[in-house]
Amino acid sequence: MWLSGNAGPFEVIELEGKLGLKSPLRILHISDLHFAPGQNAKRSFLKDLAFLKPDLVVNTGDNLGHKDAINPTLDALAPLLDFPGVFVNGSNDYRSPSPRNPFKYFAGPSDVPAKPNLDTNRFTTELTNAGWLDLNNSSGSLDIQNQKLGFLGLDDPHENLDDLPSLPKQAAEISGSDLVIGVSHAPYLRVIEAFGNFGAQLMFAGHTHGGQICMPGTRALVTNCDLPTKYAQGLSAWKGQTNDTMLHVSGGMGCSIYAPVRLFCPPSATLLTVS
């Protein structure tokens, strides 16, 4: 599905998954906006997503893409804040991008700079004031469609901010949920395994940009983490020690303003219907 013609080359991908729920849930997954002032096509696309009327919005981070991005990003997200939502941060929600050699992206997971320079707290406070759950190393729950959704959340694993030891406590806090959902920015294998072991039936992540520079057929060359490239975008099934789970990795909607190229991997958001 493609949204309004003036919104630019952005795609909504519709998927379905079976989880044994009493009522279907329409989950809109957005990620890796890397939003910068003046990105009007991306702004229009984000606002148009509200017409999908999702039951839940899952935002897996890297929203900000410029030192002056907070206000424009909040404006673009405003229509989606009317729906129940959850979010986690990515590294770009802590610091603005800086010039770097784009070819280093193919040499392995990118290095993590040391010092945050964005007012992350102001950005996340605006999201929580609108009613979205902050899942950075935290659990939460929402009642949607007469079903209790429980969430396990981790701060950005790419920055080694994921507090895996917090998951037992998180899982206890959401016991009795009809559906347990794990949310993290980067889909590192340790995160996938941990979410599965603590009861997540469905997981959401971003970070990979779907590979960003792909071969024809959106065949990713890299994922910028230890996730195998065949799982760089879309829905996949994972078998854990105690639980089988589904993982959705968003191809994302943006990229760094210093590497503004996507090849055979168009920007996208995903509407996932689970039942």
N, C-alpha and C positions, 0 to 999 in steps of 0.2 A: 504494500500500500504506500502510495506517495501522497503527502499532504500538499497544501496549496502551492500553486506554481510559483508564487513570488517568494517562497521560502528557501529556494536553492536546492542543491542536490542532496537532500536528506531523505532517508527511507525509514518507514515503520515496518518492522518485521513481525508478523503474527505467527505465534507458535502455540501448541497445545501440549499439556502434560497431564498424566493420570496419577492422582495421589489419594484417591478414595475419599474425597471430601463430600459433605452433604450437599453443598451448593457450590457452583463454579465461582472462581475468583478471577477477575481480570487485573493482572499486575503489569503496570507500566515500569519498565526498567530503563533508567537513563544513567549515563556515566560519561566521564571524561569530556566534559563540555569544553574545558580549557578556554573559558569565555574571556574575551577581550573587548574593550570599548570599540564601537563601530562595526561589530559583527552582526549586521542587521538581518541577514538571511537566517542565521542561527537563532537570533532572538525571535523572529517570526515563527520559525519551526517549533521552538519550545512553547510559545504561547498557543499555537495551533493544537498541540498535543492534548490540551484540556478538552477538546471536542471529542476525544476518545472516551471520556468519562470513566476512567479506571476506578476500580474498587480500592486500589492501593498503588502508591508510587514508591519505588525503591531507587534510591540515588546512591551509587557506589563511588562517589568522590571524584577528585580532580575537577572540581567545578570551576576554579579560578585559573586564569591564564595570563594575568597582567597585574601589575602593582595597583592599578586603579579599577580592578574588575568587580569589587564587591557590590557596589550599587547597581551597575548594569546587570550583573548576574541575578541579583535579587529581583530586579524588575522583570527579567525574562522568565524567571521561575514563578512569578506571582500567581498566574492562573492555576498552576499545579498545586500550590500551597492550599487551595481550597479542598483538596482531597486528602484522605489519610496518607501519611508517608513516613518513611524511615530513611536515615542516611548515615554514612560513615565518611571520613575524610581520606583523601589521598595526599601525596606529598606536595602537590601543587596547591593545595588548600592551606599550606603552611608558608610557602615561599613562592615568589614570582619567578618566572623562567629567566634564564640567562643564556647568552649565546654559547653554543658548544658545537663541536664537530658532529654533524648528523650521522656520519658513517660509524661512529663509535657505538651507535645503537645496535649494530650487527655483531659487535664483539662480545656481547653478553649483557646481563642486566646492568642498567645504568648506575653510576655512582650516586650516592646520596649526599648533597651538600649539608653542611653542619648547622647553619643558622637560619631559623625562620624569620621572615620579614613582613608577613601579612597579619592583619588583625583577624586571625581565625576565630577568636572568641566572639567578635561582633557578628561575623557571618553565621556561625552556628547558633548563636542566640536568636537571631532573626528567624532561623528555620524552626527552632524549638518554640519560640513565641507564637508561630503560626500553627503549631500543633504537631509538627513532625518529631519523631523519636530520634534522639541522638544515640546511636549504637556503638560509639567508639569505646571499645572494651566494656560494653554494657549490654544488659538484656532489656527487653521490653515486651509489652503485649498490647494487642489491639483486638477489639471485638468487631468483626466485619461479617456481614451476611449471616448473623447468628452463629458465628464460629469464632473460637478464640485462637488468634494467631500469636504464637510465641516467637521471639526473635533473639538469636545469639549474635553479638556483634564484636568486631575487632577493629582497632585502629590500624593504620596502614602497615601491612607486613613488609612492604618494600623499604620502609624506614626503620624496620625492626621495632615498631611501636605496638605490635600485636601482643597482648597480654594473654597468652594461652593458659596460664595457671588460673585465670579468672573464669574459665569456662565451666568448671564444676558448679561454682556458685551461681553463675548465670543459668545453667540448666535447671538447678533446683528452684530458681525464682519463677520459671515459666512452666513448671511441671503441670500436667493436665491439659496442655494445649492440644487443640485439634490438628494443628499443623505447626511444625517447628521450622523456622527459616533462618539460615545463617547468612550474614551480610558482612562483606569485607571488600576493601578496594582491590587488592592484588591477589590473584588466585594461586598463591604458592601451595605446593603439595602438602606442606605441614598444616596449612589452614584447612584445606579440603579434608584431610584425614581427621583433624581435631573436631571440626564441625560434625562430621559423620559419626564419630565416636560418642559425641554428646547429644545425639538425637536429631540432628537436622535432617529433614526429608527433602529440603530444597535449599539451594545456596545461590547467592548472587555475587558477582564480582565484575570488575572492569579491568582497567590498567593496560591491557594488551593492545588496545586500539585495533583489535582483530588482526594484528600483524602490521598494520598501517601501510607498509610497502609489501604487496603480495604478488604472487604469480597469478595468472588468469584462473578464475574459479575461486577467488578469495583464499588461495592456499598460502598461509602465513609462512614467512621465513624465520621469524623470531616472535617471542612473546614477552620479552623484557622481564622474565622470571623463569622459574624452573618448570612451569607448565609445558607439556609437550605441545608442539605447534599445531597438531591436529585438533586440539581443543581451544584454539585461540579465540574462537567466536562461536556462539550458539549453545545449544543444549546438549549435555552429555550425561551419561549414567556412571556412577562410581560405587564400588562395593567396598565398604569399610569392615572393620573388625566386628562391629556390633550393629551396623545399620547400613542399608542401601540408600543412596541419595542421588538427587539430580542436581546438576550444576548448570547455571546459565551465565555465560561470560558475554558481556556487551561488547560490540565492536566499537562503541563510543561515538561521540559526536564531534570531536575536535582533535587537535594536536597542538604542539608547541608553536607559538608564533615565530619561532626561530627554525622550525622544520615543517612548514605549512604544506606538506605534500601527503596525499593518500593515493595509492595506486592499486586498482582492482579491489578496493576495500572502502566503499562509500560510507560516509557518516550515517549512523542509524540509531534509532531507539527501538525497543522491543515491547510489544504487547503480548504477554504470555497468559494464556487462559489455563488455569489448573482446576481439576475437578476430581 
